[in-house]
Amino acid sequence: MGACGSLKIRVEEMKIAVVQFNPRIGHLKSNVEKIKGFIGRAKEDGADLIVFPELAVTGYHPRDLLFYNAFLDGVEKAVTEDIVPLAEGIVVVVGTPWREKEGDLPRLYNAALVLKDKKIISSHYKILLSGDDVFDEHRYFKPGAKTSLLTLGGKKIAVTIGDDLQLEEHFRQGPGMVINLAASPYHLGRAGERAEMFRSLAMEKEVCLFYVNQVGGNDELIFDGSCVACSESAKVFHQVEPFRETLLYCKVDNFDLEIIGVEEDFPSLRTRNYLQEEDVNWVYAALQRGLADYLKKTGFDKVIIGMSGGIDSAVIAALAVEILGPDKVLSVMMPSRYSTDHSISDSEKLAANLQMENRLIPIEGPFKEFIESLNRGRKAIIDLAEENLQARIRGDILMFISNRESGMVLTTGNKSELAVGYCTLYGDMCGGLAVLADVPKQMVYRLAAYINDLAGKELIPQSIITKPPSAELRPDQFDHDSLPPYEVLDRLVHYYIEKNMHVDEIVAMGFEREQVENIVAKIDRSEYKRFQAAPVLRITSKAFGSGRRIPLARGNFW
């Protein structure tokens, strides 16, 4: 742990800038340029102190990039040559990986560096490394050994990272202010939980609290930001609007807090009640942020969507058009002999409402040739192999267009379907991003209604919202033929996947054992499909992907 620095800044009327920062993982040049830009703006606006989130220099989490010495060399160069020289007339607190030699061995820490007068005057290392379902910081970082305080004008300030905020050692040293650098990904309900914790902590410990969280989409994770400035009595409590990059200014007068201004970019969440109602509005904004950043940070500006006439593809199309504009979204309809007329007309109406290109490519020709060839001249028997064949032909068409026209295919399955394997590997699972694969089916319907409500008109046709869901891979096929009603299925998936409940525990809640065992068996058998699925945008506490690590070759414990 680095030594504390004594800074000659008056606490009276100190102006603090909090940066709700959206980095690009591993792209040191762009991250540093943005950091320099924010420091410049804060200086112009007379800020005395500016604070960036956890690992702002690299983005959170760089994972195995941290094993490359050349990458760490680049981090140190970026900090010492580009950021430190700007710490003149302003104090900068920035999160970054940081090496320190202990004997002959360099140790890597998750650090908060305090910069002043063109020098690093204090370093604070994360003690409670994250080992939750998404991150494994112990793989990369050495934990800090002890806490230390920063002194501003004779007042003590605790600089903390992540869960270190709750360490008693900080508060035994009597700080009047706590600055917490964080990179806490979003799931529904998370921001409200944090807000209550910060209020309670500020009042209990009698400290002025600043929570500075990363914002933006990085791979499957979506960071909401929701930075907080809270007075020691919690009488003043300001939570920054989520899912957008923001510069918040606060005035601290002897640790009394006043919010004096907000500069916002990237508007996303279009509702006035986001703090009071963390519900479908937050899910919508999170998906927007996750999709927009995944495309931007991977270099895509066009998407391709297989349009079925169903609710899932309709919601994804509306999201994509909102983010990219209609000229960057291609709808591809690929009807088979089993597709209904209303599915085709619904897709056409949706495309017209969203003003996006709608391309019709029937699959009857190739499907017929496959059937005749694979069945050796016999007629179709409409079994699972033939059903999946249709989906795989569609997947080939979408990937052909993707290759030729340089657009990313978005898969359209939701969490309920992906959980039980109601999807086709190398078929409708083809694509670069699974936008709704952590969104339960009932929430998809709520998103559709919300999208129409935001637009003030029927963007998604009501006929799409009200018709019974169907894969349309055989005559008169409906989801409820092989699955429980979605209001039941969604609850079972929630208990088994997100709550990690055993079959017996779920049955004890009033569900039929046969039904529970059937669904759990489907979930377990489908693990190999999810292992090969596209990245899943996370909006619940447990998404498929890096947060759920289930062996493929295993026996059932239930």
Secondary structure, DSSP 8 states (H G I E B T S, - for coil): -----EE---STTEEEEEEE----TT-HHHHHHHHHHHHHHHHHTT-SEEE--TTTTT-S--GGGGG-HHHHHHHHHIIIIIIGGG-SSSEEEEEEEEEEEETTEEEEEEEEEEEETTEEEEEEE-SS---SSS--GGGT--------EEEETTEEEEEEEGGGGG-HHHHHT--SEEEEEE--B--TTHHHHHHHHHHHHHHHHT-EEEEEE-EEEETTEEEE---EEE-TTSSSEEE--TTS-EEEEEEEETTEEEEEEEEE-S-----TTTTT--SHHHHHHHHHHHHHHHHHHHT---EEEEE-SSHHHHHHHHHHHHHH-GGGEEEEE---TT--HHHHHHHHHHHHHHT-EEEE---HHHHHHHHHHHTTT------HHHHHHHHHHHHHHHHHHHHHHT-EEEE---HHHHHHT-S-TTTTT-SSEETTTTS-HHHHHHHHHHHHHHHTS-SS-HHHHHS-----SSTT--GGGTS--HHHHHHHHIIIIIS---HHHHHTTT--HHHHHHHHHHHHHTHHHHHTS--B---SSS-SSTT----SS-----
